[in-house]
Every structure is written in structure tokens, then in C-alpha cells.
Amino acid sequence: MRHGERRAPSAAERSFLAFDSPRTAQHFGVVCRFEPSGSPEGFARRLVDRLRAAGPVVAPFTSRPRRGVLPARTGGWETTPDAAVDRGHHVRLTRPGGTPADAVARVHSTPLDPARPLWEAHVIPGGREVVLLFKVHHALTDGHGFLARLDRMLGERRDDEGGGPPWVFADPAPAGPAPRPPPLWRAGPLAARTLVDAVRGGPVPYGVPATLLNGSIGPERLVESRVLPLAAVRGVASATGATVNEVYLAVLGGALRSYLLDHAALPRFDLTAGVPVSLRATGDTAAANTFTMTVMGLGTAVADPVARLDAVRAGSGAAKGALARLPRPVLARLAAVVTGPLAAAHAVGAGHLLPRPPYSVVASNVRGPDGPRYLLGERLRSLHGAGSLCHGTGLFAAAVSADDRFEVCLTAAANLVPDLRGLADAVPAEFDALAAAAVA
């Protein structure tokens, strides 16, 4: 594409650009941790050299907001050609100033430079480990699309060099112009009514009063991850007839219940999660955001872990049944129904004034690589994701299953959840309680 070439943003891109502000930066993070067998410093420098040498950079990783301003609500995109992409800016050797985990939180708290394409890669050595942190604006891609590219970068064996980094893989050429979902009013009265029923069939968006997790957020982010054994998570799902995602939501609900009880702030009603639902066909690795949103209960009002899982299963089943009845064009519009008022408030700079959030927290679950993965001969030891936040929702829980691990990463606004470590510690504790009760 030519330097400065412009294109209009899609509806999903426009939404993420509208949400953006210095306090509500809309990038997500993907965190890869390695424990090099040799010098961590040497591995880090080799990794930086490899990433900087890779190219060319292709769309959408050449996109920057028109006029170099965020939020880019109407300006759309301009293209930076590969030769003008500053590798030294986008790929950095970052010193932790503490632990690598501290550096991840610090880097994740800093907005991307809107005068440049909206992504960075930070190589962070510290102690015996090296962390590779990808930082990508959500308007460029979603978690599924990015992890598909990341898997192409990694090798399946120690001597497998793998491919290039995520920004070198072009999307497959489309067979024709991408179809745009029709406006809801053109989808027909039955489809429109089905959409309303889908939203009303579960927890009602904006129907939950705010808790201490909700409110106006500041710019600082805290990031904590915890690892559950994937085989054990699947074992609990099998023993209870649940899905892995339902087990995850029930564990998250138990952790939130424990945390809020400790702060004498547990409401009588269930907290809810905004849950992204992928709309990708099998094998679709395109970068474009391809998901919708629904709202599910977390069972926080239920003390018994198995009963909580039963409550989550019932709500999840109802939500999935409602989604299955929606025509595809209408399904693509569901996210706008769920988050529309929130996006509109942010677009006019009033997101912090919205009296109620659409949901209590966000909870995503993305499948990562199956089996071991390697980079420059070193095994990937950990893979997790850090989420983006907006006013009203100060906590994002992101689960990634990879190899033998089910990793839950919590991203929080520091002004709303200053003791995130305690909430993160409750995740494995609640899973152990559920596993013990489920097999008793």
C-alpha cells in the first residue's frame, strides 16, 4: 500500500477507537515467558535481533490513526509502508526495573503512540527468565487472530525455527468484498425480536449496580496471572458435564465472591461477565475482529462451588441456545446492542458518567497452541493475555489454554482493585475447592 493511503475503519475498529483515551487505552497484551538454558541476556538480545530483522511489516500492522490522534472516532486509518516502520521503536529491549512481571504491568499501563502503527514488542530479561510482551491495539486484531499468528512464529520442536513474528503474515486474499452486516432494522422483525430475546434471555446488560470493581478508571494497570493444570480443568468439566469455559466462569465467580467478602462488599445479586464469543469459521486466521458479545452470570451469590457451577451452566446453556437461534447477520450486531450505550458514552468523553456498567467484569477464553512450542531453541513456559479496560469495568479476566496449562490473567485498574494479587490468588484456591467437591 502507498504511504499515507487511507481506509475507513470497520464497525468493530471504530468501536475500539472510540473507547480509546489516555485512561482507557484499548491495547491488549500477549505475554510469552521463557527460561533460557543459557544466558538470559544473550537469549534476549538474539530475540530482539531476530524480531527487528523480520519483515516486511504487512497490514493491519502498518495502520495508524489518521492525523496521529487517539481517540480516532471519525478519521479512519493511514498506512505506514514497511520501509518507514521504525523497528527500534516497535521492538524494544526493556529493562524490568523490578521483576519482569512488574515491567509487564508498567508497559501495559502506557498507551501506544498514535503517530505510529499501533503495536509494540518488548523483550524483558530478568533473573533466569525472559518475557516477550506483545502490545497490540484491539482495533487491529482480536485475541484469536493474534494467537493464530503467534503460533506460526513458534516451532513445534526445539530445532524448529518456526516462522516470522505476527506482523509479517498477510491475511489471505478475500474472494470478494467483505459483506457488511445489514442494519438491524433491515434484518426483519423476526430476527430483530430474536436479538432482543437473546439479550433478555440472560442477565440484562446495564442491569447490575456497580460494585467496587466498577467506576471511573485511572491509567495505571495491574496484571497478575495464575496457572491451572489444563488436564485437571478438563477433568472437572468431564465429571460435571460442564464445558471448560463454564468451569472457568464458575471459578472466576468463586474468586470474585471470596474477594468481595474479604472487603465486605459482596452484593446479594450475581455479578455478570461480558463474554466475547468468536464468530470465526474453523481455520480462519484473519486479523480482523471477528466476535460478538453476550452477558453471563458468574454465580457469585452461591456459596457452594458445585451449585455455583450448576448455576453458571444453566445460564451458559440459555445464552448459547439464544445465540444459536440468531441469523448470522443479526448475530454480528449483538455486540453493538450489548456495548452500544457504553461506546457512545466513551465517544463523547462521558464514559465515566455512565451510572451502571453493561456487566461487572469481562471474561475471555482463547485457545492457544496445542503441545509444546519453542522459540530460538527455548521452550515456551507460559502464555497469557492482558486485557483492555474502559470506564465502568475495572477488571478483565483472560484465560488462555496452551500446552498443559490453563492460564488466567487478571488485568485491573489500580485505582479500583489495588490489591489484585489477593484476587488472583483466589483463582487456584477456588478451582481446588471446586475440583475437590466435584469428585467427592
Summary of the structure (lengths in Angstrom):
residues: 440
radius of gyration: 21.1
end to end distance: 60.9
largest distance: 64.2
contacts: 1532
relative contact order: 0.17
helix: 37%
strand: 22%
